[in-house]
Amino acid sequence: MKKFFAEVIFWSHVAIVGFWYALFLVPSSWWPGKIEFHFFFTIAIVAHQFLWGLVIMPWTKRYRMVCILTTPMQFLRGQSISDSKNYDHSWTAELIGRSGVTVPHWFATLLTFGILTAVTIQYFFFR
C-alpha cells in the first residue's frame, strides 16, 4: 500500500509540473491574467522548496531545496528525512531516469531556475 501512495505522490508531481510547463503554451489572449498567475505560481513553487529545505535542515544537517511532496514520497518508500534520498532527490531526474536516460541532479535545479528566469522576464517585460 505504501508503494501505491508513493506512486500517487510521484504522479501528482507530473500533474503539477505539467501544468506549470504548459502555462508557457497558453496564449495571453486566451487568459489575460496568465502571465501574472504563472509568475506567482512559479514563485510559490520555488519559495516552498527553499522553505521546506529550511524546515527539514535540522534532520538533514545541510541545506537543499526540497519539494514538500518529496518528503512523504520518500518516507513511504522507506527513507528517513535524514537520508540523502530525501533531500538530494530530484523528481525530474527520477522521471527522466524511468525512461532510461540518466541526468544529473543539478539538471532539475537548472531547469527550475531557467523557468523562474523566463517567467520573471515575461512578468516584468511582456504583460
C-alpha positions, 0 to 999 in steps of 0.5 A: 500500500505504501508503494501505491501512495508513493506512486500517487505522490510521484504522479501528482508531481507530473500533474503539477509540473505539467501544468506549470510547463504548459502555462508557457503554451497558453496564449495571453489572449486566451487568459489575460491574467496568465502571465501574472498567475504563472509568475506567482505560481512559479514563485510559490513553487520555488519559495516552498522548496527553499522553505521546506529545505529550511524546515527539514535542515535540522534532520538533514544537517545541510541545506537543499531545496526540497519539494514538500511532496518529496518528503512523504514520497520518500518516507513511504518508500522507506527513507528517513528525512535524514537520508540523502534520498530525501533531500538530494532527490530530484523528481525530474531526474527520477522521471527522466531516469524511468525512461532510461536516460540518466541526468544529473541532479543539478539538471532539475535545479537548472531547469527550475531556475531557467523557468523562474528566469523566463517567467520573471522576464515575461512578468516584468517585460511582456504583460 
